[in-house]
Amino acid sequence: MTIQETVKEKMKDAMRAKDSVRVTVLRGLMAAFINELVTLGKTPQDTLEDEQTLVVITRASKQRKDAIDQFTKGGREDLADDEKAELVILEEFLPELMSDEEIEKIVLAKKAELGVTDKSQMGQLMGQIMAELKGKADGQKVKEAVEKSF
């Protein structure tokens, strides 16, 4: 069963359980899947590959994290809490991300492998690492680890 099919089944379960927050989040996710299919030139009845579904879910979780940050800065903890609840639901479908220590080890290894010594080559190093860790690590944490290595 693909991730998209799993999300659809979970949405049906949430409807039966009358879990309005979960239904809303999963409906939004299904709509995002359809939008992605249309963007890729496919029909809405097609199914995304798991890698493409993860991109959509990751994008949705980043939106929630940004909203949490903005609501917290604006003093709207009630809205931030709503976004946090939605983020928890989205994270059920994402793979486990790497720890900071694992990211730092990879950054140092890749830095040595490429022979990067100057901070001006930081962009090249970031590109190589992000290509290797796509979907396995948070880009912001990778950026922090790369900056810390100089």
N, C-alpha and C positions, 0 to 999 in steps of 0.2 A: 504494500500500500504506500503510495506516495505521500509526501507531507501535505500536499494540497487536499488529497482525499481524507487524510487524518483530520485536518482542520475542519473539513465539511462534516465529518462524523461527530467531532467534538461539539460543533455548533448545534447539531441536532440534539445531542445529549443535553446541552445547556438550555435549549428551548424546552425540552421535556421537564427539566429541573426548574424552569422559570428563573434562571440566573441571568438577570437582565444585563449586568455588566459584562459577563462572559459572552453573551449573545451579541452585544453591541461590538465588542472588540473583534470577535471572530467574523461577524458580518463585514466589518470594515476590512479585515484581512482578505476575505473572499473577493470583495470589490477591488482591492489592490491587485489581487492575482489576475482578475479579469482585465484590469487596466494594463497590466504588464503584458498579458497575452496580446491585446490589441496593439500595444506599442511594438511588439515583436512581429506584427503582421499576421498573427494567428487568429482563429475565431475564438469567441468566449467559451465555446464548448470544449476546446482543447485543454490539455493538462500541462502545467509547467513541469520542467524537470526539477528535481530536488534542489540542485544548486541555484537555480533561478528563484525558487520559492524562498530559499534562505536569504537571498539578496533582498527580496521584498520584505520579509519579516525583520531583517536587520534594519532596513530603512525605517520601518514603522517603529521599531524600538528606539532608534536614534531620535525620532521625532518626539517620542514620549519623554526621553531623557532631557531633550532641549526644553520641552514644555515644563517639566519638573523644575529645572533650573530657573526658568523665567518666572514661574509662579512663586517659587521660593524667594527670589529676589524682590518680587513685587508684594511680598507679605500675604500671599493667598495660599496658605497652607492647606485649606480645604480642597482647592483645585489641584494642588500638588499631590495630595493624598489620592485623589481620583486617578490621576495619571500614573501614580506608583502602582495602584491596583491593576491598571491596564497593562503596565509594563511586566508585572509578574506573570500575567496570562501569556503575553507574547514570548517571554523567555522560556516557557515550557517547550517551545518548538525550536529553539536555537541550541546548537551544540555548546558544550561547556567551553568557555574561553580559557586561554592560557593564563597562568599566574604571572605576576610581575617578574619573579625570579627567572622563570623559563624564558620570558621575552628578553631579559637582560643577557642571558647566556647566548641566545641566538644572535642578538645584536653584536655582542663582542666577537663571536665566531665569524659572522659575516663581515665584520669590519676588518678582522685579520685576514680573511680570505681574499677580500677585494683590495687590501693594502691601503685602506682609507686612513689618512693621517691628518688631513686638513678639513676644517669645518666647512669649507666651500664645497666639499664633496658630499655633504650631508644629504642633499636631495637624491643623489644617485643611490646612496646607501639605503635611504628610506624606501625608494622604489623597489629595490631588490628584496628587501625584507618584507614589505607589504605583499609583493607578488608571492613570496614563499608562505606567508602566514595568512593568506586571504581566508577570512571567515573563522580563523582560529584565535585571533587576537584583536583587541580593540585598538583601532588606529591611533587614538589619543595616547594610549599607554605605550605603544610602539614609539611614537614621536618623543614622548618623555624619556624613554630609555635611550634613544639615539642621542638626544641632546645631553643626557647625563654622561654618555660615554666619551664626550669631548672635553 
